[in-house]
Amino acid sequence: MEQNDDELERALAGISGDMNTERSSERREESRAEADTAPRATGHGNLNSVRKSVLVDLQPLASHIKLPNNKKFDLLMQIYDATKDQKLIELAYQAGRGIENESERADALLRIIKEIDSLG
């Protein structure tokens, strides 16, 4: 396998014959060491962790979000679910009240009620 790596490296570099194999081996070992120490994603666990971190980072910016009210409501509730910051319920309520579609607005307001009830 190592010989194939050297041949491939020579071909990619446009070099034939006697390339400094010691230097080539050192680079491969460095690459392998970097790969071994790099964090690895296991399934969606790492992505879920990143998602939660992003939601937490969005928390102080929540009042500045410029989206249609239905999307803003959904995002605020996602941030609330990740952080449990009760101030976000008020912001989500304001966004929910502004949803134009009556059915969606009713669903949003009912979700606010459920969240508040679950706190008490």
TAWOGI-V424427 format. One record per residue. PSI is psi in radians with two decimals (NA if undefined). D_FIRST is the distance of its C-alpha to the first C-alpha in Angstrom with 1 decimal. Layout:
psi->[PSI;PSI]
d_first->[D_FIRST;D_FIRST]
This chain:
psi->[-0.73;-0.65;-0.73;-0.67;-0.74;-0.74;-0.75;-0.74;-0.72;-0.74;-0.74;-0.58;-0.17;0.41;2.35;2.81;-2.34;1.54;2.71;1.64;-0.47;-0.79;-0.71;-0.74;-0.69;-0.75;-0.73;-0.74;-0.70;-0.74;-0.73;-0.72;-0.73;-0.74;-0.63;-0.55;-0.21;2.49;2.43;2.42;2.25;1.82;-2.38;0.10;-0.80;-0.70;-0.66;-0.65;-0.74;-0.74;-0.81;-0.69;-0.72;-0.76;-0.70;-0.70;-0.54;-0.36;-0.88;-0.22;0.04;-0.66;-0.18;0.03;2.22;1.66;2.83;2.62;-0.67;-0.69;-0.65;-0.75;-0.85;-0.77;-0.77;-0.67;-0.60;-0.75;-0.73;-0.80;-0.61;-0.56;-0.42;0.48;1.93;-0.34;-0.47;-0.41;-0.71;-0.78;-0.70;-0.67;-0.80;-0.75;-0.73;-0.70;-0.47;0.02;2.22;-0.76;2.10;-0.67;-0.78;-0.68;-0.76;-0.75;-0.74;-0.80;-0.63;-0.62;-0.66;-0.79;-0.81;-0.75;-0.77;-0.73;-0.62;-0.32;-0.50;NA]
d_first->[0.0;3.8;5.4;5.2;6.4;8.8;10.0;10.6;12.4;14.4;15.4;16.5;18.4;19.9;19.1;18.2;17.9;17.9;17.0;17.4;13.9;15.6;16.9;13.7;12.1;15.4;15.3;12.0;13.6;16.8;15.5;14.0;17.4;19.4;17.8;18.5;22.1;22.9;25.2;23.9;26.1;26.8;28.5;31.5;32.5;31.3;32.9;36.1;36.2;35.9;38.6;40.9;40.4;41.3;44.4;45.4;45.0;47.2;49.9;51.9;51.6;52.9;56.4;54.9;52.9;54.1;53.5;55.7;57.4;55.7;52.2;53.4;54.8;51.5;49.5;52.1;51.9;48.1;48.6;51.3;49.2;46.5;49.0;52.2;54.2;57.6;58.5;56.1;58.3;61.1;58.9;57.6;61.2;62.3;59.5;60.3;64.0;63.0;61.1;63.1;62.3;64.7;62.6;59.5;61.9;63.3;59.9;58.9;62.2;61.9;58.4;60.0;62.6;60.1;58.1;61.4;62.6;59.3;60.0;63.5]
